[in-house]
Amino acid sequence: MIGLLTRRNRELVAQLAWSPALLAFDFDGTLAPIVAARDDAAMRPTTLASFERVCELYPVAVISGRARADVRARLGRARPGYVIGNHGLEPGGDLRAFEAEIREVRPLLASALGALQGVDLEDKRYSLAIHFRQSRQKLEARAAIERAVTSLPRPMRLVPGKQVLNVVPLSAPDKGDALLALRAREGATTALYVGDDVTDEDVFRIDQPGRLLGVRIGRARGSLARYFLRDQGEIDTLLAWLCEFREDRPDGRARR
């Protein structure tokens, strides 16, 4: 992995800013710091100010594991063109079917996991998030969750996260599918995607040099992202660069 915010890579970011590009970001751990209580997640004021400006200058998408309405409510005055929830599936054409699948498996998982200390089942309507951050025995809790999901009568996709396991309908589109669809819809020649977690590897694994720039928050062995930011705080610098370079485009056009 290559650090993105270097003097050498300023030209790379500038070239992207001058091109017909789509910018896409995860929310938790990317635009907002990871927090102990998920309901407390919010962008820093500095991040929000820069993100508002980025949304004025570019086509922008936020692609989050949260429900769409949840993440939209955390964006303040920023107006990205697209807000995609539930790991890439919301909105979409098969939401009724996905909702029915989640409605079927939720009580089974609630029953199987109800006695586990510190395990919290979050229903996001089209997917589930099983949090074990508060568990005193995290390894055992994770193993129990995996067994419970594997034992379901309906196969589901299990997507790991930071002290959470996400249960998603097997046929649902992922974040990579969502990003490619949005890039095509915008007619963008390239896309930038910034994320921090295992779910974001669905984007990073897309092999399209020159058409997709994948950036991970935090260097991680095994990640397929080509570039990284050292920590979540560096998102502010990246957003500032994206504003600066877009406003200084050689064609003199600062806005979309």
N, C-alpha and C positions, 0 to 999 in steps of 0.2 A: 504494500500500500504506500501511497505517496502523499505527503502532506500538501494540502491544497493552498494554504495561505502563505506562500513563499513569493519572494520577488520574481522568481523565474515563472511562477504560474499566474502572475497578474495578467500576462498577455493571454493566457488560456481563458481566464474568466472574462477578459475584455472581449475576446472574439465571440464568446457565447453571448455576451450582452448586446453585441452589435448585430447578432443574427436573429432570424425569426425563431425564437426559442420559447418553449414552455418551461416554467419553473414549478417544481412540485416538492412539497415538504410533508414529512410526518409531523405530528403535533407533539405528543409526549416524548420528552428526551431529545427533541429536535428544536422546535420553536419554543417549547416550554421545558423547564427543568423537571426531572423526575422528582416527585414528592411522595411522602409516606402515605398520605390520604389522597386518593385519586380525585376526589371532588375539589381539592385545593389547587389543582393544576392551573397555571396561568402564565402567560408571557410576562417577562419583565417589561417595564415601561419603555426602556430603550429598544428592546426587540420589537415591541408592538409598533412604535413610531416608525422604525425602519421598514417593518413588514407592510404597514399601511402604504408607504411610498412605493415599495416594490409592486404591490397590487395595482397601483395606478400606472406603473410603467410597463408591466409585462402581463401576458396571460399567466395566471397562477392557479395552482391546485393545492389543496390540503388533502392528503390521503391518509386517513387515520384508522386505527382499530376501534376507536370510540364510535358510538352511534352518531349519525350525521348531525342530528339536532344538538347533541351534546357538544361536539367539537365546534359547530357553528356559533354556539352561544359563548365560546371562549375566545373569539377572534376580535372582540371589541369593534372598533370602527373600520377595521380592515375588510375589504370586499374582494376576496379572491373570486375568480370566475367560476371555480368549481370547488365544492366541498364533498368529498367522497368518504363514506363511513364504512364501518364493519369490514375492514381489511380489503376494501376494493369492491364490495358487492352492492353497496347502497349509494345512490339509487340504481335500479336495474329492472330488467323485465321479468325476473323470476322471483320477486320478493315474496309473493304469496306462498309459493312452494317452499322457499327457504324458511319463512315464518312457521309454516306447518311442521317442518322437520325439527326446528328448535322447540316448538311447543310439545312435540312428541318426546324428545329426549330429556327435556329439562327436569321433569319430576323424577325420572329415573336417576339422574345424576344427583339431584337434591337428596334423594333417599340414600343413595350410596355414600355420599360425602357428608351427610348431616352431622355425624358424630365427630368429625375431625375438628380439633381445636385450631382456630386461626384461619380456617378456609372459608372464603366468601364467594358465593356463586352470583355473578352479575349477569342479568338478562338484558341483552341489547337487541332483543326482538328477532334479529336475523342471525345472531351468533351469541355465544356465551363466553364469558371470561371467568375463569376460576382462579381467584387470587389466593396466594398462600404466603404473602409477605408477612402477615402477622402470626404465622405458625411458629411455634418454638422448635418444631422438628420438620424443617423444610424438606429434607431429602425424603423422609417417609411420606410427607404429605404429597409431594410431587409424584412419587411412585404410586400412591393410592389413587390419585387423580388419573394417571395414565391407565391404570388397570380398569378403573370405572369406565373410561371412554372406550377402551378396547373391547369391553364387555357389552357395549350397547348393541341392541338388535339391528340398529341402522348404522352403517359405517359413516364416520365423520372425520373431517380433517382436524388434526391436533396441531396447533401452531404455537410453539414456545415463545415466551416473552420474558421480561424481567420480573421474576417471581410471580408469573402468571402463565396459565395455559389456556389458550383460546380454542374453542370448539366451533368449527365452521362447517356448514354443509359441504359435502365432498365435491359437488359439481359447481360450487360458487366460484366466480372469478376472483383472482387475487390482486394484490397491489400492482404487479407487473402488467396484468391484463388491463387494469384501469388506466395506468399511465399510457400505454400504447394507444388505447382508444382515444384518450384525450389529446394526445399529440397529433393523431390523425384528424381529429375533429377540428383542431386549431390550424391545421396545415403547417405546423411547425417543422422546421428542418432538423431540430435537435431538442433535447430535453435535459434539464438538470433535475436530479432527484437527491434529496438529502434525508437520511433516516438513521436510526440508531439501534435497531433491534433485529431479531431473527426474521420477523415478518417482512422487513425491508429487503431481505435477500431475494425475495421474489422479483424485485426490480433489479437488484445488482447482478443477478445471474443472466440477465438479458445481454447477449453478446452483439452489440451494435456499435462498434467504435466510430466515433465521429457523430453519432446520432443520439447517444445517451451518455451523460456524464453522471456516474454514481458516486456519491460522497457519503461516507459513514461518520457519524459522531463517535469518536473514540476509535483508536486503532485496535483491530481485533484479528488475531490469527484465524485463518479459515474464512474470513469474509471475502466475498467476491467483488466488493466495491474497490474501484481502482484508487480512489482518493479518500482522505480522511481529514476531519477537523479534530484537534487534540481533545477538545471537550465541548460541552454544550454551549458554554459561554462564547465560543468563537463564531457561533451563528451570527452574532451581531456584526462582526467584522465582515463576514461574507455578504450579509445583506447590504452593508454600507458600500462594499465594492460593487455589487450589482446595481445599486442606485447610481453611484458615481460614473460607472462606465456607460450605463444606458443614457444618462443625461449628457454625456460627452460623445455621443455617436458621431462618426465621421460624416454621416449624411445630414447632421444637424437636427434630426428628429428625435426628440426625447421621449415622446409618448407613443403608446401603441397605435 
